[in-house]
Amino acid sequence: MQLPSFRRLLLTAASASALVVVFAQSALADPRDFQLQNNSAVDIASVYVSSSDMNSWGDDVMGRDILSAGNVVNLTFSGFDAATCNYDIKVLGTGGQEGYLYKVDLCSVTTVTFS
């Protein structure tokens, strides 16, 4: 009889540990993290996200990745002003094309779409 109780205890402990990991990850997510949906016919090579009150774009948040037409990428924030929700987004296509979105409230939007 003790063996089934031990298994049940072990299973309960493993389940509890998994829940802690899930809750910890969601607690650390920045409310400004978003999905970038590329609904255009252009592959996106660079994405710049800057607070709407700034005059510069900063670093490319895509790094070396390319967002192909019709695909989605998750973009996460780190090192940005926690008090700001409104951001401007600039994308550059692989052929030099440019696209802009201004004053996007990233605290309330989870998907940003370029068409």
Secondary structure as GFF3:
##gff-version 3
##sequence-region A 1 115
A	DSSP	alpha_helix	2	28	.	.	.	ID=ss1
A	DSSP	beta_strand	34	38	.	.	.	ID=ss2
A	DSSP	beta_strand	44	51	.	.	.	ID=ss3
A	DSSP	beta_strand	72	75	.	.	.	ID=ss4
A	DSSP	beta_strand	86	93	.	.	.	ID=ss5
A	DSSP	beta_strand	98	105	.	.	.	ID=ss6
A	DSSP	beta_strand	111	114	.	.	.	ID=ss7
###
